[in-house]
């Protein structure tokens, strides 16, 4: 059985966490994290806490580590995630914008999204996204 690192709370941290645990306006995610830290500070191990709270030991371990690294502020917010990488590159957007602003379409007075999509071989919706990125 893997033993999680011990959490020792100062009296100020203990009081603040207990106050958070009694709060009625605290988001449910933060409340759960506070309970994890309080139980860990009471000496319980990850598996015990996970069983008591009906969550995974991995989740308990994550928030125990996060509290040890970032303190109380680490409990209030999820860590940022990188998100999906864009399918339309910045150079492609520049190409579409240059084409739109510097050339006229054949047989038309201005570019429509349909004409532009055909000219650069992408979907009409992608043309709209390209235009929105530049605005």
C-alpha positions as CSV (number, residue, x, y, z in Angstrom):
1,X,0.0,0.0,0.0
2,X,1.4,3.4,-1.0
3,X,1.4,5.9,1.7
4,X,0.6,9.5,0.7
5,X,2.8,12.4,2.0
6,X,1.7,13.7,5.4
7,X,-0.2,17.0,5.6
8,X,0.4,19.1,8.6
9,X,-1.9,22.1,8.9
10,X,-1.2,25.3,10.8
11,X,-3.9,26.5,13.1
12,X,-4.8,29.2,10.6
13,X,-5.1,26.7,7.8
14,X,-7.1,24.3,9.9
15,X,-9.5,27.1,10.9
16,X,-9.9,28.3,7.4
17,X,-10.5,24.9,5.9
18,X,-13.0,24.0,8.6
19,X,-14.8,27.3,7.8
20,X,-14.8,26.5,4.1
21,X,-16.2,23.0,5.0
22,X,-19.2,24.6,6.8
23,X,-19.8,27.2,4.0
24,X,-23.1,26.8,2.2
25,X,-21.9,28.8,-0.8
26,X,-18.7,26.9,-1.6
27,X,-18.7,25.1,-4.9
28,X,-19.1,21.3,-4.6
29,X,-15.7,20.7,-6.2
30,X,-13.9,22.9,-3.7
31,X,-15.9,21.4,-0.8
32,X,-14.7,17.9,-1.9
33,X,-11.1,19.1,-2.1
34,X,-11.3,20.6,1.4
35,X,-12.7,17.4,2.8
36,X,-9.8,15.5,1.2
37,X,-7.2,17.7,2.8
38,X,-8.9,17.7,6.2
39,X,-9.1,13.9,6.2
40,X,-5.5,13.6,5.1
41,X,-4.4,16.0,7.8
42,X,-6.3,13.8,10.3
43,X,-3.9,11.0,9.3
44,X,-6.0,9.0,6.9
45,X,-4.5,7.4,3.8
46,X,-5.6,7.9,0.2
47,X,-7.5,4.6,0.0
48,X,-9.4,5.3,3.3
49,X,-10.3,8.8,2.1
50,X,-11.4,7.5,-1.3
51,X,-13.6,4.8,0.2
52,X,-15.2,7.2,2.7
53,X,-15.9,9.8,-0.1
54,X,-16.7,7.3,-2.9
55,X,-14.0,8.7,-5.2
56,X,-10.8,7.3,-6.7
57,X,-7.5,7.1,-4.7
58,X,-5.9,8.8,-7.7
59,X,-8.1,11.8,-7.2
60,X,-7.3,11.9,-3.5
61,X,-3.6,11.7,-4.3
62,X,-3.8,14.5,-6.8
63,X,-5.5,16.9,-4.4
64,X,-3.2,16.0,-1.5
65,X,-0.2,16.7,-3.7
66,X,-1.7,19.9,-5.1
67,X,-2.3,21.2,-1.5
68,X,1.2,20.4,-0.5
69,X,2.5,22.2,-3.6
70,X,0.2,25.3,-3.8
71,X,-1.4,25.5,-0.4
72,X,-5.0,26.7,0.1
73,X,-5.1,28.6,-3.3
74,X,-4.4,25.3,-5.1
75,X,-7.8,23.9,-3.9
76,X,-9.8,26.7,-5.4
77,X,-9.1,26.3,-9.1
78,X,-8.4,23.5,-11.5
79,X,-5.1,23.6,-13.3
80,X,-5.2,24.9,-16.8
81,X,-5.3,22.5,-19.7
82,X,-3.7,23.0,-23.1
83,X,-6.9,22.6,-25.2
84,X,-7.1,21.4,-28.7
85,X,-4.6,22.6,-31.2
86,X,-6.0,24.7,-34.0
87,X,-6.6,23.0,-37.3
88,X,-6.4,26.3,-39.2
89,X,-2.9,27.7,-38.9
90,X,-2.0,31.3,-38.6
91,X,-0.2,31.3,-41.9
92,X,-3.3,29.8,-43.6
93,X,-5.5,32.5,-42.1
94,X,-3.0,35.2,-43.4
95,X,-3.2,33.6,-46.8
96,X,-7.0,33.8,-46.8
97,X,-7.0,37.4,-45.6
98,X,-4.4,38.4,-48.2
99,X,-6.4,36.7,-50.9
100,X,-9.6,38.4,-49.7
101,X,-8.1,41.9,-49.5
102,X,-5.7,41.9,-52.4
103,X,-7.5,40.0,-55.2
104,X,-10.9,40.0,-56.7
105,X,-12.7,36.7,-57.4
106,X,-13.3,35.7,-61.0
107,X,-16.7,36.7,-62.2
108,X,-17.7,38.5,-58.9
109,X,-17.4,41.9,-57.3
110,X,-16.3,40.5,-53.9
111,X,-15.5,37.2,-52.1
112,X,-18.3,35.2,-50.7
113,X,-17.5,32.4,-48.2
114,X,-18.4,29.8,-50.8
115,X,-16.1,31.3,-53.4
116,X,-13.3,31.6,-50.9
117,X,-13.8,28.1,-49.7
118,X,-13.5,26.8,-53.2
119,X,-10.4,28.9,-54.0
120,X,-8.4,27.7,-51.0
121,X,-9.9,24.2,-50.7
122,X,-11.5,24.3,-47.3
123,X,-15.0,24.2,-46.0
124,X,-17.2,27.3,-46.0
125,X,-17.4,27.0,-42.2
126,X,-13.6,27.1,-42.0
127,X,-13.6,30.3,-44.1
128,X,-16.0,31.9,-41.6
129,X,-13.7,30.8,-38.7
130,X,-10.7,32.2,-40.5
131,X,-12.5,35.5,-41.0
132,X,-13.5,35.6,-37.3
133,X,-9.9,34.9,-36.1
134,X,-8.7,38.0,-37.9
135,X,-11.4,40.4,-36.5
